[in-house]
Amino acid sequence: MFKTIAFLGTFVLLSLAADAQGQESEKLAADISKAMRDSLKLNNKQQDDLYAINMQLHHNKVAARKSSPDRAIVVKSLQRIENSRDSLYRIVLKENEYAEYKTKKKNLVKKH
């Protein structure tokens, strides 16, 4: 009986954690797209498109984490997904906006 209760409790906690992670990723995608809109002076359509890209990347990363128990394979998949971000952003951003995005990204990476 105790094992059943413990299992159900664990299941409930994992379900809540998964839901929280989903909400967290949606908030992060929204925060990133809003920050980009503000710093690059984008329009609402561009912000919405960037949000959609960020959510798609998140879903792709979740799938990659579940795809293999081999950590090296997962890391390689995650890196491939992350490397696609700039090319997806390039479709949404105008040439001058994309150049400014790349400059800001480069400066941010230098700081860390």
N, C-alpha and C positions, 0 to 999 in steps of 0.2 A: 504494500500500500504506500509506504514512504517513497519507494522508487518511482511509483506512478505519479505521485504528487510532485516529487523533485523534477521528473521529466517534464510534466506539464508546466511547472514554474519556469524551467529553463526555456521551453518552447515559447512561452508568453514573453519572456524577456528578450529572446532573440527576435521575435516578431516585432516588438516595440523598437528594438534597436534598428532593425531593417527599415521600419517606417521612419524613424528619426533620421536615418542616413539619407533616405529619399528626400525628406523635407530639407535636410541640411544641404544636399546637393542642389536642390532647386533654389534655395536662398543664395548659395554661392554663385550659381549661374546668373541669377538676377543681379547680385552685387557686382560681378565682373562686368556684365553688359552695361549696367548703369554707370559704373566708373569709367568705362570706355566711352560711353555716350558723353559724359561730362568732360572728360579730358581731351577727347578728340572732336567734340562738338558735333556728334552724330545726330541723325534724325531718329524718330521713334521706330521706323521700319528697320533701320540698321540695328538698333538696339534689340528689337524683337528677333531679328535674324541671328544676331550674336548669341542671344539667350538660347535659341533653338540649337545652334551649333554646340554650345557648351553642354547642353543637356544630352545631345547625341553622343558627344565624346564621353560623358559620364557613363551612359548606358553601355557604350562600347568597352569601357574600362571594366565595368562590373562583369560583363560577359567574358572578358579576357581573364579576369581573376578566377572565374569558375571553369575556364576551359581546360586547365591542366594542373595536376598536382606538382609539376616540375617548376620550381621557382624561376629558373633561368628562362624557360619558355614564356612564363607570365611576364617577367620583366621586359623581355624583348618585345612582346605584344604591346605592353603598356607604352613603351618608348615609341613604337611605330605609330600608335594612336596619338600620342602627344605631338609627335613630329608632324602630323597632318593638320594640326591646329592652324598654323600660319597660312597654309594654302587655302583652307576653308575661310579664314578671315579675309584673305585677299579678294575673294569673290564678292564679299559684302562691302568692303571698304574701297573708297576712291584711292587713286594712286598716291595723292599727297597724305591722305589719312593713314594709309598702310605704311608709308615711309615714316610718319611720325610714330605710329604704333611700334614699328621695329626699333626705332631709336629709343623710345621709352622702355621697351622690353630689354634691350641691350644694357641700358643704364641700370635697370633694376637687377639684372643678373649679375652685373659687376659688383653691386653693393653686397650681394650675398655670396 
